[in-house]
Amino acid sequence: MDSVASKKQLFVFYLLPEFTLLAFSSAIEALRLANMVLGFEAYRWRLASHDGGEVCASSGVPIRTESSVAAERQAASRQGRPSMVVVCGGLNIQNHSSKTLESWLRECRQNKIAIAGLCTGAHVLAQARLLNDKKCVIHWENVPSFVERFGSTSVRTGLFAIDGNIHTCAGGAAAFDMMLHIIRRDFGEDVVTGVCERAIVDRMRNSDDRQRLPFSPRVEEHHPALTKLIERMQETLAEPVSVDELMADLGLTRRQVERLFRNALRNSPARYYMKLRLERARLLLQQTSTPIVEVAFASGFSSASHFSKAYRDAYGCSPHEVRKVNRTLFPNAEIALGSDLYRLSETAVAYQS
């Protein structure tokens, strides 16, 4: 009985304004279902916020919390001490962090309490200097601006990362996978299988599974060489290399590579590479106030004029027009980190046309 009791854990979910409901609920549901499979309350949780009041998700759904930062700071040294603090981020993350929150998170680390960030929660952890020398992940839409701001962090492209007592997750359904790994660590594979069966989930994904294959249909598996080429493209967006260099050592001819791309992605390798670079530029324009010429260089363009022409050809408007319209229609658009970024850009483009 003592061994079972020692595995019981308490999670504190700290909700930031505009947090993403999918990531939060996925994490909670994994723990709830684990309790059902086990037949006892192995996992407990409580919800916290800055002042212990109501917090609205990015969808507008209000969630009532029961604890504040002040109360959690006191609980850290008492019986209610949590096993893990989970920071639930979402949109406009730079508006919602605070020195008080960051100090509390550092105290948690000093007290050997595990810390996790869901979705853009990694931004708060980085701001609190908890990701120094740690590998981490963040939602793919937020990678460009995150790297620009926290260049010393080791950002991965997987679903989640566990580095010591620091956990980060890309958000969305990946929060379920991260919690499954924690449950497997605590209670084994059979419990995870039971959780997946109840959640109608076919499998537990691994930490290094890709968040996405850009511009790709969701219904098919892809050739390993195709995935490798795309990874190399993503690693060299700021300093593009030739397709022949990218495909070196893959054992394929140029014609085979061209066929792979056209069959799976309906693009040539060169065109697909350009789409990745322009997507990076688009996200930087929306998420940061970086000068447009620096956005161009960060996206692999040697001149602002070449970048502007390529961007207009792809999206029907110039980088200057997108940034101007975004600032007019959405004053917080340059720091609106989260899953609504493409919707903002599409609205801005439609407004221009």
C-alpha angles and dihedrals in degrees: 000000000000091000090053092048091050090058095054111111138193120212124197112205109202110202119208118199111273092020117167110259095205095060093044095047093043091057094046093046093052089056093044092051091047088057089052093051093046095045095228138067101271092154128043128176143186131195123237137183137171095282102009094255136116120309126196120221121224087263090059094251109141119225122193116224126202105204140046134213089257092053092046092052089057093044092056090079098038139067092281092064110141127231091217139011113212117199109207111204135177135146127009090010094169089062094054108048120092141189089247092055093045092050091050091051091052089051089052091054091049088051090052093247112150116242129207135183123205121203106331091358086105087071091063091046090052091047088053089052092243095126098058107129090000129117113234145167134217132180110293093241090061100046097093096053092038092054091046091054101035102030095161094062121098103236118192129197096226132105096261142347131217114195112169108302094343119094125183128181133191091229131234115070091343087081087068091054093049091052090048089058090052090049091049090051090053103038111008141245098304092062091049089051090053092050092050092049092053092046093048088238116148098211148347109260121221126247093248096049108123120260089221146332100239118247091357130135113252097224106076145053116244133223111266090234090056091052091048093050092051091050089053091049091052091050092054104041093120093047108028120202131196121281088241089059092047093053095047113129094012093106095232132119122236090251091054091050091049090051092049092054096045094047096045104028105018090232138096115249091251093050092047090050089053091050090055091051093048091048090054089050091049092054092047091051091052101039104038142037091228110146111263093241089057090048087054093052092044088055095051101262119136095208139026091233093056090047093049092051093048091047093049091048090053102040106020096243138065126259089248092054094049093050092045094050093044091053092048098046098029113029091187096044095109090064099030099124115184149058096316094068096099091046090055092049093048090051091050093050092047089050091055094048 
